[in-house]
Amino acid sequence: MNQKENQCVMLTKRLLKDALIRLLNGKSIDEISVTELCRESGINRSTFYHHYGSPYDVLAEMEQTMLENIQDSILQINSNNLTDFASIWRQLESICKYLKEDIEMAKLFFGDNRISADLEKKLLALPRVRVLITRYLPPNCDEDAKNLLLAFFDGGFFSLVRRWLMEEIPKSPGEISNLFCAVITQGIGGTFEGRH
């Protein structure tokens, strides 16, 4: 595929994704037909079917792209030259910056009527995200306790970010990272000290 064809494909997909976001602000994915999506995007049906089979496929690609971009934004942080706290803070800030930069798509996936029921699991299962959280788990807790703490962190981080995005709380990505890091490094870490 030459550069011009590649640019056309990228533009087509961008138009379809933008149209899907607009449509999902007023209805569920189940209510959106290919015809309606094509009309909203200005793309004809044969072009749509060249790239996708249904609006669900567009949505799945959007979710996968978002997860890959989050993972990439974390990997861009060179944690070798940072202390553990500085590393986790910068990586969490990177996630928040990415979501804030594409807030309409983030709201679509993080909103109350989430279109992806398992986004939380997928996001928090990204290898680098999992490392961020497990790095601060107490070393002396058993496997059940670790799983409970991971559930707490998973739900807490997802809920914190979700509320920040949905309510457009005027806090910077760095401030959101500070809040979560404070819980990780100060709140939970002492839970198992002195207990056997």
C-alpha positions as CSV (number, residue, x, y, z in Angstrom):
1,M,0.0,0.0,0.0
2,N,1.5,3.3,-1.0
3,Q,1.4,6.4,1.2
4,K,-1.6,8.0,-0.5
5,E,-3.7,4.8,-0.1
6,N,-2.5,4.6,3.5
7,Q,-3.6,8.2,4.2
8,C,-7.0,7.5,2.6
9,V,-7.5,4.4,4.8
10,M,-6.5,6.4,7.9
11,L,-8.9,9.2,6.9
12,T,-11.8,6.8,6.3
13,K,-11.3,5.1,9.6
14,R,-11.0,8.4,11.4
15,L,-14.3,9.6,9.8
16,L,-16.1,6.4,10.8
17,K,-14.7,6.5,14.4
18,D,-15.6,10.2,14.8
19,A,-19.1,9.5,13.5
20,L,-19.5,6.5,15.8
21,I,-18.6,8.7,18.8
22,R,-21.2,11.2,17.8
23,L,-23.8,8.6,17.4
24,L,-23.0,6.8,20.7
25,N,-23.6,10.1,22.5
26,G,-27.3,9.6,21.8
27,K,-27.9,5.9,21.5
28,S,-26.4,2.5,22.2
29,I,-24.2,0.5,19.8
30,D,-27.1,-1.9,19.4
31,E,-29.2,0.8,17.8
32,I,-26.6,2.0,15.3
33,S,-26.8,0.5,11.8
34,V,-24.1,0.5,9.1
35,T,-26.3,2.7,7.0
36,E,-26.7,5.2,9.8
37,L,-23.0,5.2,10.5
38,C,-22.1,5.6,6.8
39,R,-24.6,8.5,6.5
40,E,-23.1,10.2,9.6
41,S,-19.5,9.8,8.4
42,G,-20.0,10.5,4.7
43,I,-18.5,7.1,3.8
44,N,-20.3,4.8,1.4
45,R,-21.3,1.3,2.5
46,S,-18.9,-0.6,0.2
47,T,-16.0,1.4,1.6
48,F,-17.2,0.6,5.1
49,Y,-17.4,-3.1,4.4
50,H,-14.0,-3.0,2.9
51,H,-12.6,-2.2,6.4
52,Y,-15.3,-3.5,8.9
53,G,-18.1,-5.9,9.2
54,S,-20.3,-3.9,11.6
55,P,-20.3,-0.9,13.9
56,Y,-19.1,-3.3,16.7
57,D,-15.9,-3.9,14.7
58,V,-15.3,-0.1,14.6
59,L,-15.8,0.1,18.3
60,A,-13.5,-2.9,19.0
61,E,-10.8,-1.3,16.9
62,M,-11.2,2.0,18.8
63,E,-10.9,0.2,22.2
64,Q,-7.8,-1.8,21.0
65,T,-6.2,1.4,19.7
66,M,-6.9,3.2,23.0
67,L,-5.3,0.3,25.0
68,E,-2.3,0.2,22.8
69,N,-1.8,3.9,23.0
70,I,-2.0,3.8,26.8
71,Q,0.6,1.0,26.8
72,D,2.8,3.0,24.4
73,S,2.5,6.2,26.5
74,I,3.7,4.3,29.5
75,L,6.6,2.6,27.6
76,Q,7.8,6.0,26.5
77,I,8.7,6.8,30.1
78,N,12.3,5.7,30.8
79,S,12.0,4.3,34.3
80,N,15.6,3.3,34.6
81,N,16.7,6.7,35.6
82,L,13.9,7.3,38.1
83,T,13.2,6.3,41.7
84,D,10.4,3.8,42.0
85,F,8.0,6.5,43.2
86,A,9.0,8.9,40.4
87,S,8.6,6.1,37.9
88,I,5.1,5.1,38.9
89,W,4.0,8.8,39.2
90,R,5.2,9.6,35.6
91,Q,3.6,6.5,34.2
92,L,0.3,7.1,35.8
93,E,0.5,10.7,34.7
94,S,1.2,9.5,31.2
95,I,-2.0,7.4,31.2
96,C,-4.1,10.4,32.5
97,K,-2.5,12.7,29.9
98,Y,-3.4,10.4,27.1
99,L,-7.0,10.0,28.3
100,K,-7.4,13.8,28.8
101,E,-6.1,14.5,25.2
102,D,-8.8,12.4,23.7
103,I,-11.5,13.1,26.3
104,E,-14.5,12.4,24.0
105,M,-13.3,8.9,23.3
106,A,-12.2,8.4,26.9
107,K,-15.7,9.4,28.1
108,L,-17.3,7.0,25.7
109,F,-15.3,4.1,27.2
110,F,-15.2,5.2,30.9
111,G,-18.8,6.7,31.1
112,D,-21.7,5.4,33.2
113,N,-23.2,3.6,30.2
114,R,-19.8,2.0,29.3
115,I,-19.9,0.4,25.9
116,S,-17.1,-2.0,27.0
117,A,-18.1,-4.0,30.0
118,D,-14.6,-5.4,30.5
119,L,-12.5,-2.3,29.7
120,E,-11.4,-2.1,33.4
121,K,-10.0,-5.6,33.2
122,K,-8.3,-5.0,29.9
123,L,-6.8,-1.7,31.0
124,L,-5.5,-3.0,34.2
125,A,-4.2,-6.2,32.6
126,L,-1.8,-4.3,30.4
127,P,1.6,-5.6,31.5
128,R,3.1,-2.3,32.3
129,V,-0.1,-1.1,34.2
130,R,0.0,-4.4,36.3
131,V,3.6,-3.8,37.2
132,L,2.8,-0.3,38.3
133,I,0.3,-1.6,40.8
134,T,2.0,-4.8,42.0
135,R,5.3,-3.0,42.7
136,Y,3.8,-1.5,45.9
137,L,1.9,-4.6,47.2
138,P,3.2,-5.6,50.6
139,P,5.7,-8.5,50.1
140,N,4.5,-10.4,53.2
141,C,0.8,-10.9,52.2
142,D,-0.5,-14.2,50.9
143,E,-1.9,-14.7,47.4
144,D,-5.5,-14.2,48.5
145,A,-4.6,-10.9,50.1
146,K,-2.6,-9.8,47.0
147,N,-5.7,-10.5,44.8
148,L,-7.9,-8.5,47.1
149,L,-5.5,-5.6,47.1
150,L,-5.2,-5.8,43.3
151,A,-9.1,-5.7,43.1
152,F,-9.0,-2.6,45.4
153,F,-6.4,-0.8,43.3
154,D,-8.0,-1.8,40.0
155,G,-11.4,-0.5,41.0
156,G,-10.0,2.5,42.8
157,F,-7.9,3.7,39.9
158,F,-10.6,3.1,37.3
159,S,-13.2,4.9,39.4
160,L,-10.9,7.8,40.2
161,V,-10.0,8.3,36.5
162,R,-13.6,7.7,35.4
163,R,-15.0,10.4,37.8
164,W,-12.2,12.8,36.9
165,L,-13.0,12.5,33.2
166,M,-16.8,12.3,33.3
167,E,-17.2,15.3,35.7
168,E,-14.4,17.2,34.1
169,I,-12.9,17.8,37.5
170,P,-10.3,20.6,37.1
171,K,-7.3,18.7,38.2
172,S,-4.2,18.1,36.0
173,P,-3.0,14.6,35.0
174,G,-0.2,15.1,37.5
175,E,-2.6,15.9,40.3
176,I,-4.6,12.7,39.5
177,S,-1.4,10.8,39.5
178,N,-0.5,12.3,42.9
179,L,-3.8,11.2,44.4
180,F,-3.4,7.6,43.3
181,C,0.3,7.4,44.2
182,A,-0.5,8.7,47.7
183,V,-2.9,5.8,48.2
184,I,-0.5,3.3,46.8
185,T,2.6,4.4,48.7
186,Q,1.1,5.6,52.0
187,G,-2.4,4.2,52.4
188,I,-2.2,0.5,51.6
189,G,1.5,-0.3,52.2
190,G,1.3,-0.1,56.0
191,T,-1.7,-2.4,56.1
192,F,0.3,-5.5,56.6
193,E,3.1,-4.0,58.8
194,G,3.5,-5.9,62.0
195,R,0.9,-8.5,61.1
196,H,1.6,-12.2,60.5
